[in-house]
Amino acid sequence: MDYRKIITIEPGKRGGQPCIRGLRLTVSDVLSYLASGMSEAQVIEDFPELTPEDFRACLAFAADRERHTRVLKA
C-alpha cells in the first residue's frame, strides 16, 4: 500500500507527527488505540472520519518505519 497519499506530515500540526489525511489524528494515536485492544469499528465509532484504508495506511507506515530502524553500536 502507498501510504504517502494518506499519511501527512506538516511541521505546524501536532508537532510534525505523521497524521492521517491532514487531520489532527496521528498515526501513533491510531496505533495506540489498536494496541490497547480497541477494534477498528470501535475507533471509527469515536472518529467517524476514519476509513478502513486509513488503518491500513497506519500499519504500512509503521511497518516501513520499522524496516528502516537500525541499532548502531556505541
ABEGO torsion letter per residue (X at the ends): XBAAAABBBBAABGGGBBBBGGBABBAAAAAAAAAAGBBAAAAAAABAABBAAAAAAAAAAAAAAAAABBBBBX
